Amino acid sequence: GMVLRGTFLARPEDLAWLYGPEGAARMKPDAWTEFVAPLAVEQRDNPLPAYYQVLAQDDHPALHDHARAWARWEAACATLLPDSQVMHGFDGVALSLARIETHYFAGAGMAGAQPILPRMAALADVPAWLVHGRYDLVCMPQQAWALHQCWPGSVLDWVDEGGHSLMEPGVTAAVFAAVQALQQQLGAA
């Protein structure tokens, strides 16, 4: 069985939502402006390739500045209410986070060209709890809904007062409850 929190499908529309000017950028325009500030003006509508190019080079003079800008953008989108603890946590892992994400996302996502949703029926016998914050700007909630619709038997638990971060109390409680439910179900099987 699985408990999944913050579903990210890595489809083109999901990447455009988080890293393009028409999605989360419209909700957090100040943070978006800081995110694209290190880039040339012509790179700002599609920042992912530009970030990837810098972050893939160990000796690039702007490597750490780009990594911090990347991590701060995600931290700005991670919580329903601003949380300095989350921001500080992202700063501590900025380079690894930015490199891993740009590596996979510049390559069309971890699943590559094979969309996952049409294959979910094969997991009908796998118990699954999907926990998702209604105000998740990192992983737009429609992604969790789409996965739930394609995964027979999955349970979707919306956290009405939550964003993306596991550090938000409602998200933490929902994940804990989902793990307990899965444990009960598997113990009864």
Accessible surface in RSA format (square Angstrom, percent):
REM  Atomic radii and reference values for relative SASA: ProtOr
REM  Chains: A
REM  Algorithm: Lee & Richards
REM  Probe-radius: 1.40
REM  Slices: 20
REM RES _ NUM      All-atoms   Total-Side   Main-Chain    Non-polar    All polar
REM                ABS   REL    ABS   REL    ABS   REL    ABS   REL    ABS   REL
RES GLY A   1    52.24  64.4   0.00   N/A  52.24  64.4   0.00   0.0  52.24 117.0
RES MET A   2    72.16  37.4  67.74  44.8   4.41  10.5  59.47  50.6  12.69  16.8
RES VAL A   3    37.79  24.9  10.85   9.8  26.94  64.9  10.85   9.4  26.94  73.1
RES LEU A   4    61.03  34.0  59.04  42.2   1.99   5.0  61.03  42.9   0.00   0.0
RES ARG A   5    78.85  33.1  57.53  29.3  21.32  50.8  11.59  15.8  67.26  40.8
RES GLY A   6    10.73  13.2   0.00   N/A  10.73  13.2   1.09   3.0   9.64  21.6
RES THR A   7    11.61   8.3   5.01   5.1   6.61  15.7  11.04  14.8   0.57   0.9
RES PHE A   8    54.57  27.3  26.67  16.5  27.90  72.6  26.67  16.2  27.90  79.8
RES LEU A   9    22.40  12.5   7.13   5.1  15.27  38.4  10.00   7.0  12.40  33.4
RES ALA A  10    14.88  13.7   7.44  11.5   7.45  16.9   7.49  10.5   7.39  19.6
RES ARG A  11    46.41  19.5  42.78  21.8   3.63   8.6  33.71  46.1  12.70   7.7
RES PRO A  12   110.04  80.2 102.03  93.0   8.01  29.1 106.28  87.8   3.76  23.4
RES GLU A  13    88.57  50.8  80.59  61.0   7.98  19.0  45.97  88.9  42.59  34.8
RES ASP A  14     0.01   0.0   0.00   0.0   0.01   0.0   0.00   0.0   0.01   0.0
RES LEU A  15    21.53  12.0  20.52  14.7   1.00   2.5  20.88  14.7   0.65   1.7
RES ALA A  16    59.07  54.3  48.67  75.1  10.40  23.7  56.23  79.2   2.84   7.5
RES TRP A  17    58.69  23.6  53.90  26.1   4.79  11.2  58.16  31.0   0.53   0.9
RES LEU A  18     2.69   1.5   2.69   1.9   0.00   0.0   2.69   1.9   0.00   0.0
RES TYR A  19     5.83   2.7   3.65   2.1   2.17   5.7   3.92   2.9   1.90   2.3
RES GLY A  20     7.98   9.8   0.00   N/A   7.98   9.8   7.98  21.9   0.00   0.0
RES PRO A  21    41.22  30.0  33.37  30.4   7.84  28.5  33.37  27.6   7.84  48.8
RES GLU A  22   114.76  65.9  97.57  73.8  17.20  40.9  59.67 115.4  55.10  45.0
RES GLY A  23     4.81   5.9   0.00   N/A   4.81   5.9   2.50   6.9   2.31   5.2
RES ALA A  24     0.00   0.0   0.00   0.0   0.00   0.0   0.00   0.0   0.00   0.0
RES ALA A  25     4.80   4.4   2.32   3.6   2.48   5.7   2.47   3.5   2.33   6.2
RES ARG A  26   163.70  68.7 136.75  69.7  26.95  64.2  51.97  71.0 111.73  67.7
RES MET A  27   119.75  62.0  94.26  62.4  25.48  60.7  66.34  56.4  53.40  70.7
RES LYS A  28    46.33  22.6  45.49  27.9   0.84   2.0  24.44  22.0  21.89  23.3
RES PRO A  29    80.05  58.3  78.60  71.6   1.45   5.3  79.23  65.4   0.82   5.1
RES ASP A  30   102.72  72.0  92.65  92.2  10.07  23.8  45.50 107.1  57.22  57.1
RES ALA A  31    18.07  16.6  12.86  19.8   5.21  11.9  16.34  23.0   1.73   4.6
RES TRP A  32    26.77  10.7  26.77  13.0   0.00   0.0  15.69   8.4  11.08  18.0
RES THR A  33    86.52  61.5  84.93  86.1   1.59   3.8  63.40  85.2  23.12  35.0
RES GLU A  34   119.77  68.8 111.92  84.7   7.85  18.7  44.18  85.5  75.58  61.7
RES PHE A  35     0.92   0.5   0.00   0.0   0.92   2.4   0.82   0.5   0.10   0.3
RES VAL A  36     8.53   5.6   8.53   7.7   0.00   0.0   8.53   7.4   0.00   0.0
RES ALA A  37    58.41  53.7  40.64  62.7  17.77  40.4  42.63  60.0  15.78  41.8
RES PRO A  38    55.52  40.5  19.30  17.6  36.21 131.6  33.12  27.3  22.39 139.2
RES LEU A  39     8.56   4.8   2.37   1.7   6.19  15.6   4.58   3.2   3.98  10.7
RES ALA A  40    44.86  41.3  28.67  44.2  16.20  36.8  40.53  57.1   4.34  11.5
RES VAL A  41   116.36  76.6 106.43  96.4   9.93  23.9 106.43  92.5   9.93  26.9
RES GLU A  42   148.11  85.0 112.07  84.8  36.04  85.8  70.38 136.1  77.74  63.5
RES GLN A  43    61.21  34.2  56.33  41.2   4.87  11.6  19.32  41.1  41.88  31.8
RES ARG A  44    78.53  33.0  77.76  39.6   0.77   1.8  19.49  26.6  59.04  35.8
RES ASP A  45   108.34  75.9  97.56  97.1  10.78  25.5  28.89  68.0  79.45  79.2
RES ASN A  46    94.92  65.5  88.91  85.9   6.01  14.5  29.34  70.6  65.58  63.4
RES PRO A  47     0.14   0.1   0.14   0.1   0.00   0.0   0.14   0.1   0.00   0.0
RES LEU A  48    17.19   9.6  17.19  12.3   0.00   0.0  17.19  12.1   0.00   0.0
RES PRO A  49    70.77  51.6  63.98  58.3   6.79  24.7  66.74  55.1   4.03  25.0
RES ALA A  50     6.56   6.0   3.16   4.9   3.40   7.7   5.26   7.4   1.31   3.5
RES TYR A  51     0.00   0.0   0.00   0.0   0.00   0.0   0.00   0.0   0.00   0.0
RES TYR A  52    81.25  37.9  81.25  46.2   0.00   0.0  45.41  34.1  35.85  44.2
RES GLN A  53   111.56  62.4 105.71  77.3   5.85  13.9  29.39  62.6  82.17  62.3
RES VAL A  54    16.29  10.7  16.29  14.7   0.00   0.0  16.29  14.2   0.00   0.0
RES LEU A  55     0.64   0.4   0.45   0.3   0.20   0.5   0.64   0.5   0.00   0.0
RES ALA A  56    63.09  58.0  25.33  39.1  37.76  85.9  35.21  49.6  27.88  73.8
RES GLN A  57    70.34  39.3  65.55  47.9   4.80  11.4  28.36  60.4  41.98  31.8
RES ASP A  58   116.83  81.8  93.79  93.4  23.04  54.5  35.30  83.1  81.52  81.3
RES ASP A  59   126.62  88.7  99.53  99.1  27.10  64.1  48.32 113.7  78.30  78.1
RES HIS A  60    49.14  26.9  40.15  27.9   8.99  23.0  21.34  22.0  27.80  32.4
RES PRO A  61   131.86  96.1  90.79  82.8  41.07 149.3 103.17  85.2  28.70 178.4
RES ALA A  62    25.00  23.0  23.73  36.6   1.27   2.9  25.00  35.2   0.00   0.0
RES LEU A  63     9.06   5.0   8.96   6.4   0.11   0.3   8.96   6.3   0.11   0.3
RES HIS A  64    98.86  54.0  97.30  67.6   1.55   4.0  63.11  65.0  35.74  41.6
RES ASP A  65    81.46  57.1  75.37  75.0   6.09  14.4  20.74  48.8  60.72  60.6
RES HIS A  66    11.22   6.1  11.22   7.8   0.00   0.0   8.48   8.7   2.74   3.2
RES ALA A  67     1.00   0.9   1.00   1.5   0.00   0.0   1.00   1.4   0.00   0.0
RES ARG A  68   100.54  42.2 100.54  51.3   0.00   0.0  34.31  46.9  66.24  40.1
RES ALA A  69    15.15  13.9   7.55  11.7   7.60  17.3  13.75  19.4   1.40   3.7
RES TRP A  70     0.30   0.1   0.24   0.1   0.06   0.1   0.24   0.1   0.06   0.1
RES ALA A  71     0.00   0.0   0.00   0.0   0.00   0.0   0.00   0.0   0.00   0.0
RES ARG A  72    98.21  41.2  96.50  49.2   1.71   4.1  29.91  40.9  68.29  41.4
RES TRP A  73     2.60   1.0   0.11   0.1   2.49   5.9   1.62   0.9   0.98   1.6
RES GLU A  74     8.05   4.6   8.05   6.1   0.00   0.0   0.15   0.3   7.90   6.5
RES ALA A  75     5.59   5.1   0.17   0.3   5.42  12.3   0.17   0.2   5.42  14.4
RES ALA A  76    20.52  18.9  10.71  16.5   9.81  22.3  18.14  25.5   2.38   6.3
RES CYS A  77     0.82   0.6   0.00   0.0   0.82   1.9   0.00   0.0   0.82   0.9
RES ALA A  78     0.82   0.8   0.82   1.3   0.00   0.0   0.82   1.2   0.00   0.0
RES THR A  79     8.64   6.1   4.54   4.6   4.10   9.8   0.98   1.3   7.67  11.6
RES LEU A  80    64.42  35.9  48.15  34.4  16.27  40.9  50.25  35.3  14.16  38.1
RES LEU A  81   130.86  72.9 127.86  91.5   3.00   7.5 127.86  89.8   3.00   8.1
RES PRO A  82   126.51  92.2  96.36  87.8  30.14 109.6 103.85  85.7  22.66 140.8
RES ASP A  83    54.74  38.3  40.72  40.5  14.02  33.1  12.13  28.6  42.60  42.5
RES SER A  84    98.32  83.1  83.03 110.8  15.28  35.2  53.01 112.9  45.31  63.5
RES GLN A  85   117.54  65.7 108.51  79.3   9.03  21.5  39.49  84.0  78.06  59.2
RES VAL A  86     5.69   3.7   3.83   3.5   1.86   4.5   5.40   4.7   0.29   0.8
RES MET A  87    57.59  29.8  57.22  37.9   0.38   0.9  57.22  48.6   0.38   0.5
RES HIS A  88   138.71  75.8 135.71  94.3   2.99   7.7  90.28  93.0  48.43  56.4
RES GLY A  89    40.23  49.6   0.00   N/A  40.23  49.6  34.83  95.6   5.39  12.1
RES PHE A  90    39.02  19.5  38.41  23.8   0.61   1.6  39.02  23.7   0.00   0.0
RES ASP A  91    43.88  30.7  28.79  28.7  15.09  35.7  14.98  35.3  28.91  28.8
RES GLY A  92    68.30  84.2   0.00   N/A  68.30  84.2  35.85  98.4  32.45  72.7
RES VAL A  93    77.76  51.2  73.52  66.6   4.24  10.2  77.76  67.6   0.00   0.0
RES ALA A  94     7.02   6.5   5.41   8.4   1.61   3.7   5.41   7.6   1.61   4.3
RES LEU A  95    49.64  27.6  46.19  33.0   3.45   8.7  46.19  32.4   3.45   9.3
RES SER A  96    60.46  51.1  52.29  69.8   8.17  18.8  44.26  94.2  16.20  22.7
RES LEU A  97    37.66  21.0  32.96  23.6   4.69  11.8  37.53  26.4   0.13   0.3
RES ALA A  98     0.00   0.0   0.00   0.0   0.00   0.0   0.00   0.0   0.00   0.0
RES ARG A  99    69.95  29.4  65.82  33.6   4.13   9.8  34.42  47.0  35.53  21.5
RES ILE A 100   101.87  58.0  98.61  73.5   3.26   7.9 101.87  73.4   0.00   0.0
RES GLU A 101    30.94  17.8  29.66  22.4   1.28   3.0  10.97  21.2  19.97  16.3
RES THR A 102     1.21   0.9   1.21   1.2   0.00   0.0   0.00   0.0   1.21   1.8
RES HIS A 103   106.81  58.4 100.41  69.8   6.40  16.4  62.46  64.4  44.35  51.6
RES TYR A 104    91.19  42.6  88.85  50.5   2.34   6.1  44.31  33.3  46.87  57.8
RES PHE A 105    21.21  10.6  17.20  10.7   4.01  10.4  17.20  10.4   4.01  11.5
RES ALA A 106    47.35  43.5  11.29  17.4  36.06  82.0  16.06  22.6  31.29  82.9
RES GLY A 107    50.27  62.0   0.00   N/A  50.27  62.0  34.14  93.7  16.13  36.1
RES ALA A 108    61.55  56.6  48.20  74.4  13.35  30.4  55.66  78.4   5.89  15.6
RES GLY A 109     6.75   8.3   0.00   N/A   6.75   8.3   0.40   1.1   6.35  14.2
RES MET A 110   143.54  74.3 111.46  73.8  32.08  76.4  85.60  72.8  57.93  76.8
RES ALA A 111    49.40  45.4  26.37  40.7  23.03  52.4  39.01  54.9  10.39  27.5
RES GLY A 112    36.88  45.5   0.00   N/A  36.88  45.5  23.42  64.3  13.46  30.1
RES ALA A 113   102.28  94.0  67.10 103.6  35.18  80.0  78.03 109.9  24.25  64.2
RES GLN A 114   109.40  61.2 106.93  78.1   2.47   5.9  35.27  75.1  74.13  56.2
RES PRO A 115    87.99  64.1  75.08  68.4  12.91  46.9  86.08  71.1   1.91  11.9
RES ILE A 116    70.32  40.0  67.35  50.2   2.97   7.2  67.35  48.5   2.97   8.1
RES LEU A 117    28.27  15.7  26.02  18.6   2.25   5.6  26.02  18.3   2.25   6.0
RES PRO A 118   104.71  76.3  67.19  61.2  37.52 136.4  79.78  65.9  24.92 154.9
RES ARG A 119   114.33  48.0 104.63  53.3   9.70  23.1  63.06  86.2  51.27  31.1
RES MET A 120     5.26   2.7   5.26   3.5   0.00   0.0   3.42   2.9   1.84   2.4
RES ALA A 121    65.72  60.4  55.55  85.7  10.18  23.2  55.89  78.7   9.83  26.0
RES ALA A 122    91.97  84.6  50.99  78.7  40.98  93.2  64.05  90.2  27.92  74.0
RES LEU A 123    57.47  32.0  57.28  41.0   0.19   0.5  57.47  40.4   0.00   0.0
RES ALA A 124    47.03  43.2  30.37  46.9  16.66  37.9  30.37  42.8  16.66  44.1
RES ASP A 125   141.06  98.8 112.38 111.8  28.68  67.8  40.69  95.8 100.37 100.1
RES VAL A 126    42.21  27.8  38.84  35.2   3.36   8.1  40.22  34.9   1.99   5.4
RES PRO A 127    25.52  18.6  16.17  14.7   9.34  34.0  24.97  20.6   0.55   3.4
RES ALA A 128     0.98   0.9   0.00   0.0   0.98   2.2   0.00   0.0   0.98   2.6
RES TRP A 129    33.14  13.3  33.14  16.0   0.00   0.0  23.45  12.5   9.69  15.7
RES LEU A 130     0.17   0.1   0.16   0.1   0.01   0.0   0.16   0.1   0.01   0.0
RES VAL A 131     0.31   0.2   0.00   0.0   0.31   0.8   0.00   0.0   0.31   0.8
RES HIS A 132     0.71   0.4   0.20   0.1   0.51   1.3   0.71   0.7   0.00   0.0
RES GLY A 133     2.24   2.8   0.00   N/A   2.24   2.8   0.00   0.0   2.24   5.0
RES ARG A 134   108.01  45.3  94.88  48.4  13.12  31.2  25.85  35.3  82.15  49.8
RES TYR A 135   120.65  56.3 113.86  64.8   6.79  17.7  70.80  53.2  49.85  61.5
RES ASP A 136     1.37   1.0   0.42   0.4   0.95   2.2   0.00   0.0   1.37   1.4
RES LEU A 137    23.06  12.8  23.06  16.5   0.00   0.0  23.06  16.2   0.00   0.0
RES VAL A 138    11.17   7.4  11.17  10.1   0.00   0.0  11.17   9.7   0.00   0.0
RES CYS A 139     2.89   2.2   2.89   3.2   0.00   0.0   0.00   0.0   2.89   3.1
RES MET A 140    33.34  17.3  33.34  22.1   0.00   0.0  18.23  15.5  15.10  20.0
RES PRO A 141    35.01  25.5  34.89  31.8   0.12   0.4  35.01  28.9   0.00   0.0
RES GLN A 142    89.17  49.9  81.46  59.5   7.70  18.3  54.50 116.0  34.67  26.3
RES GLN A 143     0.05   0.0   0.05   0.0   0.00   0.0   0.00   0.0   0.05   0.0
RES ALA A 144     0.02   0.0   0.02   0.0   0.00   0.0   0.02   0.0   0.00   0.0
RES TRP A 145   121.74  48.9 121.74  58.9   0.00   0.0  99.40  53.0  22.34  36.2
RES ALA A 146    12.82  11.8   7.82  12.1   5.00  11.4  12.82  18.1   0.00   0.0
RES LEU A 147     7.30   4.1   7.30   5.2   0.00   0.0   7.30   5.1   0.00   0.0
RES HIS A 148    46.31  25.3  40.59  28.2   5.72  14.6  14.16  14.6  32.15  37.4
RES GLN A 149   103.76  58.0  69.68  50.9  34.07  81.1  27.75  59.1  76.01  57.6
RES CYS A 150    46.52  35.2  35.12  39.2  11.40  26.8   9.69  24.6  36.83  39.7
RES TRP A 151     4.28   1.7   2.62   1.3   1.65   3.9   2.72   1.5   1.55   2.5
RES PRO A 152    63.19  46.1  50.34  45.9  12.85  46.7  62.67  51.7   0.52   3.3
RES GLY A 153    70.05  86.4   0.00   N/A  70.05  86.4  39.88 109.5  30.17  67.6
RES SER A 154     9.97   8.4   0.00   0.0   9.97  23.0   0.00   0.0   9.97  14.0
RES VAL A 155    66.18  43.5  63.65  57.6   2.53   6.1  66.18  57.5   0.00   0.0
RES LEU A 156    26.56  14.8   3.56   2.6  22.99  57.8   3.56   2.5  22.99  61.9
RES ASP A 157    52.20  36.6  48.72  48.5   3.48   8.2  12.95  30.5  39.24  39.1
RES TRP A 158    56.91  22.8  39.87  19.3  17.04  40.0  29.88  15.9  27.03  43.8
RES VAL A 159    11.22   7.4   8.14   7.4   3.09   7.4  11.22   9.8   0.00   0.0
RES ASP A 160    87.34  61.2  78.84  78.5   8.50  20.1  29.98  70.6  57.36  57.2
RES GLU A 161   142.30  81.7 129.43  97.9  12.87  30.6  43.41  84.0  98.90  80.7
RES GLY A 162     0.00   0.0   0.00   N/A   0.00   0.0   0.00   0.0   0.00   0.0
RES GLY A 163     1.29   1.6   0.00   N/A   1.29   1.6   0.13   0.4   1.16   2.6
RES HIS A 164    33.11  18.1  31.85  22.1   1.27   3.2  15.18  15.6  17.94  20.9
RES SER A 165    11.25   9.5   6.10   8.1   5.15  11.9   6.88  14.7   4.37   6.1
RES LEU A 166    83.43  46.5  79.22  56.7   4.20  10.6  79.22  55.6   4.20  11.3
RES MET A 167    97.00  50.2  70.85  46.9  26.15  62.3  56.39  47.9  40.61  53.8
RES GLU A 168    16.02   9.2  14.60  11.0   1.42   3.4  11.60  22.4   4.42   3.6
RES PRO A 169   113.23  82.5 102.88  93.8  10.35  37.6 109.95  90.8   3.28  20.4
RES GLY A 170    29.88  36.8   0.00   N/A  29.88  36.8  22.98  63.1   6.90  15.5
RES VAL A 171     1.91   1.3   1.91   1.7   0.00   0.0   1.91   1.7   0.00   0.0
RES THR A 172    65.36  46.5  64.36  65.2   1.00   2.4  59.42  79.8   5.94   9.0
RES ALA A 173    61.93  56.9  51.08  78.8  10.85  24.7  58.51  82.4   3.42   9.1
RES ALA A 174    11.37  10.5   6.08   9.4   5.30  12.1  10.92  15.4   0.46   1.2
RES VAL A 175    29.25  19.2  29.25  26.5   0.00   0.0  29.25  25.4   0.00   0.0
RES PHE A 176   127.40  63.7 124.12  76.9   3.28   8.5 127.00  77.0   0.39   1.1
RES ALA A 177    52.43  48.2  47.30  73.0   5.13  11.7  48.56  68.4   3.87  10.3
RES ALA A 178     4.18   3.8   1.08   1.7   3.09   7.0   3.65   5.1   0.52   1.4
RES VAL A 179    72.85  47.9  72.23  65.4   0.63   1.5  72.23  62.8   0.63   1.7
RES GLN A 180    83.50  46.7  83.00  60.7   0.50   1.2  20.64  43.9  62.86  47.7
RES ALA A 181    32.93  30.3  27.02  41.7   5.91  13.5  29.73  41.9   3.20   8.5
RES LEU A 182    21.44  11.9  21.44  15.3   0.00   0.0  21.44  15.1   0.00   0.0
RES GLN A 183   126.55  70.8 118.06  86.3   8.49  20.2  40.46  86.1  86.09  65.3
RES GLN A 184   137.54  76.9 124.81  91.2  12.73  30.3  45.29  96.4  92.26  70.0
RES GLN A 185    85.17  47.6  76.33  55.8   8.84  21.0  34.17  72.7  51.00  38.7
RES LEU A 186    85.36  47.5  69.93  50.0  15.43  38.8  70.33  49.4  15.03  40.4
RES GLY A 187    67.77  83.6   0.00   N/A  67.77  83.6  37.83 103.8  29.94  67.1
RES ALA A 188    91.46  84.1  50.14  77.4  41.32  94.0  61.25  86.3  30.21  80.0
RES ALA A 189   114.40 105.2  44.55  68.7  69.85 158.9  81.77 115.1  32.63  86.4
END  Absolute sums over single chains surface
CHAIN  1 A    10060.4       8116.7       1943.7       6171.1       3889.3
END  Absolute sums over all chains
TOTAL         10060.4       8116.7       1943.7       6171.1       3889.3
